[in-house]
Amino acid sequence: MEMTNMQADMLLTQLSMIYTSLTKNSEPVPCVLTVGLAKNIRKMQGELKEYFEEKQKLLQKYEITSDAQINGTENGQKFLVEFTPLSIEDSGVELHKIRMTFDELCDVLENYEGNLSGDIMTLQLICKDDDQKEGE
């Protein structure tokens, strides 16, 4: 699946929120899920390293410290002119697929009693396809 730098950034945020909420609770979850999340997070952070560095440089260059400044100030508009081409580039991120289908994952999470934050639907992107046979 191809995704832009911005899409990958948002996906990374969601996966990180889910991982944090799963690992800080004492409620048991399948290690295939937590390890899969950790692999994807680590991989995405590495592949997006230059994107994050350039984004940070632009934020500093235009003295942007809040989201409100991006749309509400002249410097915010200048930031967007430089940042937009970077944000829509193909990220090159390849996701690691875990050994669970999304249906299997939903069955597990249905009985999960801990606090879970983040958009669970994003987990579809890292689950193996329903039609994949075990061992593929």
C-alpha positions as CSV (number, residue, x, y, z in Angstrom):
1,M,0.0,0.0,0.0
2,E,1.4,3.3,-1.0
3,M,1.0,6.2,1.4
4,T,2.3,9.8,1.6
5,N,4.6,11.0,4.3
6,M,1.6,12.7,6.0
7,Q,-0.5,9.6,5.9
8,A,2.4,7.5,7.3
9,D,2.9,10.1,10.1
10,M,-0.8,9.9,11.0
11,L,-0.8,6.1,10.9
12,L,2.3,6.1,13.1
13,T,0.6,8.3,15.6
14,Q,-2.4,5.9,15.8
15,L,-0.3,2.8,16.1
16,S,1.8,4.4,18.8
17,M,-1.4,5.4,20.8
18,I,-2.8,1.8,20.5
19,Y,0.6,0.3,21.5
20,T,1.0,2.5,24.5
21,S,-2.6,1.8,25.8
22,L,-2.1,-1.9,25.3
23,T,1.2,-2.1,27.1
24,K,0.4,0.1,30.0
25,N,-2.6,-1.9,31.1
26,S,-2.2,-5.2,33.0
27,E,-4.8,-6.8,30.8
28,P,-3.1,-9.6,28.7
29,V,-3.1,-9.2,24.9
30,P,-1.6,-11.5,22.3
31,C,2.2,-10.9,22.0
32,V,1.8,-11.2,18.2
33,L,-0.1,-8.0,18.4
34,T,2.2,-6.0,20.7
35,V,5.3,-7.3,18.9
36,G,3.8,-6.5,15.5
37,L,2.9,-3.0,16.6
38,A,6.4,-2.4,18.0
39,K,8.0,-3.7,14.8
40,N,5.8,-1.4,12.7
41,I,6.4,1.6,14.9
42,R,10.1,1.1,14.9
43,K,10.2,0.6,11.2
44,M,8.1,3.6,10.4
45,Q,10.1,5.9,12.7
46,G,13.2,4.9,10.9
47,E,11.7,5.3,7.4
48,L,10.2,8.7,8.3
49,K,13.3,10.0,10.1
50,E,14.3,12.5,7.3
51,Y,10.7,13.6,7.0
52,F,10.4,14.4,10.7
53,E,13.8,16.2,10.6
54,E,12.8,18.4,7.7
55,K,9.4,19.1,9.2
56,Q,11.1,20.2,12.5
57,K,13.5,22.4,10.6
58,L,10.6,24.1,8.8
59,L,8.7,24.6,12.1
60,Q,11.7,26.2,13.7
61,K,12.5,28.3,10.6
62,Y,9.0,29.8,10.6
63,E,8.7,29.8,14.5
64,I,5.6,27.6,14.5
65,T,4.8,26.3,18.0
66,S,1.1,25.4,17.6
67,D,-1.3,24.1,15.0
68,A,-3.3,27.3,15.2
69,Q,-0.3,29.3,13.9
70,I,-0.2,27.3,10.7
71,N,-3.5,28.5,9.4
72,G,-3.7,31.7,11.3
73,T,-0.4,33.5,10.5
74,E,1.7,34.6,7.6
75,N,4.6,32.4,8.7
76,G,2.2,29.5,8.9
77,Q,1.3,30.0,5.3
78,K,5.0,30.2,4.3
79,F,5.5,27.0,6.3
80,L,2.7,25.3,4.3
81,V,4.2,26.3,1.0
82,E,7.4,24.5,1.8
83,F,5.9,21.7,3.8
84,T,3.1,20.6,1.5
85,P,5.4,19.1,-1.2
86,L,7.3,17.1,1.4
87,S,4.1,15.9,3.1
88,I,2.6,14.5,-0.2
89,E,5.7,12.6,-1.3
90,D,5.5,8.8,-1.2
91,S,6.8,7.7,2.2
92,G,8.1,4.3,0.9
93,V,6.8,2.7,4.1
94,E,6.2,-1.0,3.9
95,L,4.1,-2.3,6.8
96,H,4.9,-5.5,8.6
97,K,1.9,-7.8,8.6
98,I,1.1,-9.6,11.9
99,R,-0.1,-13.2,11.9
100,M,-3.7,-12.4,12.8
101,T,-6.6,-11.4,10.6
102,F,-8.5,-8.3,11.5
103,D,-11.5,-10.5,12.5
104,E,-9.3,-12.5,14.8
105,L,-7.9,-9.3,16.3
106,C,-11.5,-8.0,16.8
107,D,-12.4,-11.2,18.6
108,V,-9.5,-10.7,21.0
109,L,-10.2,-7.0,21.6
110,E,-13.9,-7.6,22.1
111,N,-13.0,-9.2,25.5
112,Y,-10.3,-6.7,26.3
113,E,-11.1,-4.9,29.5
114,G,-8.3,-2.4,29.6
115,N,-8.4,1.2,28.4
116,L,-7.7,1.3,24.7
117,S,-7.0,4.5,22.8
118,G,-6.4,5.2,19.2
119,D,-8.4,4.3,16.0
120,I,-8.6,0.5,16.1
121,M,-9.6,0.5,12.4
122,T,-6.0,1.4,11.5
123,L,-5.0,-2.1,12.7
124,Q,-6.5,-3.5,9.5
125,L,-3.5,-2.2,7.7
126,I,-1.1,-4.4,9.7
127,C,-3.3,-7.5,9.9
128,K,-2.8,-10.4,7.4
129,D,-5.5,-10.6,4.7
130,D,-8.4,-12.9,5.4
131,D,-7.6,-15.1,2.4
132,Q,-3.9,-15.6,3.4
133,K,-3.2,-19.2,4.5
134,E,-1.2,-19.8,7.7
135,G,2.5,-19.7,7.0
136,E,2.4,-17.3,4.1
